[in-house]
Amino acid sequence: MSRHRLRPIAAIALAAASCLDPICPRLVPQADGATETLALALPGDPEHEVADVRVPGPSRYVLRGERWLAEGAPAEVRGAAAADSPKGG
């Protein structure tokens, strides 16, 4: 019987820790050398207007062939974002 009581408690704890703000991914172009593709930037990614991370995990998914793969932001994007931050890097 106690096993069933833990499920609602765990669900409530999970809901309380979850962010209810919308994710609203941003579609951005991404160039890798001569290859151009698209990336979905999530909040927390240097190319997303929302700086705060809203979901754990990768902040960018890049279209590779017919699949969206989790990847980090390109170095030049990360560097530009760090230079623009109030701390200056």
Buried (B, 14 or more C-beta within 10 A) or exposed (E): EEEEEEEEEEEEEEEEEEEEEEEEBBEBEBEEEEEEEEBBBBBBBBBBEBEEBBEEEBBBBBBEEEEBEEBEBBEEBBEBBEEEEEEEE
